[in-house]
Amino acid sequence: MNTVIDEKEALSRITRFCSMAEHCRAEIEEKLRKWGLPGDAIKRIINTLEQESYVDEARFSRAFIRDKYRFDKWGKVKIAQALRLKHIPEAIYIPLMSEVVDQEEYQAILCKLLSAKRRSLHAESDYELNAKLVRYALGRGFEITDIGRCIDLPEENE
């Protein structure tokens, strides 16, 4: 049974939703649309949420970058693509990317991922093995220059 909720109830529900975790403007807008609210009500609710600091694109981007980089082991390219899909402006997330992501730790994460993947791959030649590793790392969103640095490193642990 779908019940239509009014603007006041929607604001109350979405405020609770925003207080539990970081959300971006696009996620909130999509949720409000699913609830059947008209466009002008959605704009008013989102403006209220932004004025009361429940929704902050920069704060969301910082948390998103940190989580995807540290926990999901995503590269910068994949993170940027995901933020674009959430309609976050580049002017917000590009500066945050270099602020949040420590380049040495980023490189160490990539090298560790490639080392683990190397052990699970079967290839007839080093060329084929490296090609598989490059495809894997590109799929995780890492840049080719960073991938090259890790693949060219000598493997002392094996």
C-alpha positions as CSV (number, residue, x, y, z in Angstrom):
1,M,0.0,0.0,0.0
2,N,1.6,3.3,-1.1
3,T,0.7,6.2,1.0
4,V,1.5,9.7,-0.1
5,I,3.5,11.6,2.5
6,D,3.4,15.4,2.9
7,E,6.4,17.7,2.8
8,K,6.7,18.0,6.6
9,E,6.7,14.2,7.1
10,A,9.2,13.8,4.2
11,L,11.5,16.4,5.8
12,S,11.3,14.6,9.1
13,R,12.1,11.2,7.6
14,I,14.9,12.5,5.4
15,T,16.5,14.3,8.3
16,R,16.7,11.0,10.2
17,F,18.1,9.3,7.1
18,C,20.8,12.0,6.7
19,S,21.7,11.9,10.4
20,M,22.6,8.2,10.1
21,A,25.2,8.5,7.3
22,E,26.6,10.9,4.8
23,H,24.5,11.4,1.7
24,C,24.8,13.6,-1.3
25,R,22.2,15.8,-2.9
26,A,21.5,13.4,-5.7
27,E,20.8,10.5,-3.4
28,I,18.4,12.6,-1.3
29,E,16.6,13.9,-4.4
30,E,16.2,10.4,-5.8
31,K,14.7,9.2,-2.5
32,L,12.3,12.1,-2.3
33,R,11.2,11.4,-5.9
34,K,10.5,7.8,-5.1
35,W,8.2,9.1,-2.3
36,G,6.2,10.9,-4.9
37,L,7.0,14.5,-3.8
38,P,6.7,17.3,-6.4
39,G,9.8,19.0,-7.7
40,D,9.3,22.3,-5.8
41,A,8.9,20.5,-2.5
42,I,12.1,18.5,-3.2
43,K,14.0,21.7,-3.8
44,R,12.7,23.3,-0.6
45,I,13.6,20.1,1.5
46,I,17.1,19.9,0.0
47,N,17.7,23.6,0.6
48,T,16.6,23.2,4.2
49,L,18.9,20.1,4.6
50,E,21.8,22.1,3.2
51,Q,21.1,25.1,5.4
52,E,21.0,22.9,8.5
53,S,24.2,21.0,7.4
54,Y,22.5,17.6,7.0
55,V,23.7,17.5,3.4
56,D,27.2,18.8,2.5
57,E,28.7,17.8,-0.9
58,A,32.3,18.4,0.3
59,R,31.8,16.4,3.5
60,F,30.2,13.6,1.6
61,S,32.9,13.6,-1.0
62,R,35.7,13.5,1.6
63,A,34.0,10.5,3.4
64,F,33.3,8.7,0.1
65,I,36.9,9.1,-1.2
66,R,38.3,7.9,2.2
67,D,36.0,4.9,2.3
68,K,36.5,3.7,-1.3
69,Y,40.2,4.2,-1.2
70,R,40.9,2.6,2.2
71,F,38.3,-0.1,2.5
72,D,37.3,-1.0,-1.1
73,K,40.8,-0.4,-2.5
74,W,39.5,1.7,-5.4
75,G,41.8,3.8,-7.5
76,K,41.4,7.5,-8.1
77,V,39.8,7.1,-11.6
78,K,37.1,4.8,-10.3
79,I,36.4,7.0,-7.3
80,A,36.1,10.1,-9.5
81,Q,33.8,8.3,-11.9
82,A,31.5,7.2,-9.0
83,L,31.4,10.8,-7.7
84,R,30.5,12.1,-11.2
85,L,27.7,9.5,-11.3
86,K,26.4,11.1,-8.0
87,H,26.4,14.5,-9.7
88,I,29.2,15.9,-7.5
89,P,31.0,18.8,-9.3
90,E,34.6,18.3,-10.2
91,A,35.5,21.5,-8.4
92,I,34.5,19.8,-5.1
93,Y,36.1,16.4,-5.4
94,I,39.3,17.0,-7.4
95,P,41.0,19.1,-4.6
96,L,39.8,16.6,-2.0
97,M,41.3,13.7,-3.8
98,S,44.8,14.9,-3.2
99,E,44.0,16.0,0.3
100,V,42.5,12.7,1.4
101,V,44.6,10.2,-0.6
102,D,48.2,9.9,0.7
103,Q,50.3,9.1,-2.5
104,E,52.7,6.7,-0.7
105,E,49.8,4.7,0.9
106,Y,48.0,4.7,-2.4
107,Q,51.0,3.2,-4.2
108,A,51.5,0.7,-1.4
109,I,47.8,-0.4,-1.6
110,L,48.2,-0.9,-5.4
111,C,51.4,-2.8,-5.1
112,K,49.9,-5.1,-2.4
113,L,46.8,-5.7,-4.6
114,L,48.9,-6.5,-7.6
115,S,51.2,-8.8,-5.6
116,A,48.2,-10.8,-4.3
117,K,46.6,-10.9,-7.8
118,R,49.9,-12.1,-9.3
119,R,49.8,-15.2,-7.0
120,S,46.4,-16.2,-8.3
121,L,47.0,-15.7,-12.0
122,H,48.3,-18.3,-14.5
123,A,50.1,-17.1,-17.6
124,E,52.4,-18.6,-20.2
125,S,54.7,-15.6,-20.2
126,D,55.7,-12.5,-18.2
127,Y,54.1,-10.4,-21.0
128,E,50.7,-12.1,-20.6
129,L,51.0,-12.0,-16.8
130,N,51.7,-8.2,-16.8
131,A,48.8,-7.6,-19.3
132,K,46.4,-9.4,-16.9
133,L,47.7,-7.4,-14.0
134,V,47.4,-4.1,-15.9
135,R,43.8,-5.0,-16.9
136,Y,43.0,-5.9,-13.3
137,A,44.4,-2.6,-11.9
138,L,42.7,-0.5,-14.5
139,G,39.5,-2.1,-13.6
140,R,40.1,-1.1,-10.0
141,G,40.5,2.5,-11.1
142,F,44.2,3.0,-10.9
143,E,46.2,5.1,-13.3
144,I,48.6,3.4,-15.8
145,T,51.6,5.4,-14.5
146,D,51.0,4.0,-10.9
147,I,50.4,0.5,-12.3
148,G,53.7,0.7,-14.2
149,R,55.6,1.6,-11.0
150,C,54.3,-1.4,-9.2
151,I,54.8,-3.9,-12.0
152,D,58.4,-2.8,-12.6
153,L,59.2,-3.3,-8.9
154,P,61.4,-6.3,-8.1
155,E,59.6,-9.0,-6.2
156,E,61.6,-9.8,-3.2
157,N,58.9,-11.6,-1.2
158,E,58.3,-14.5,-3.6
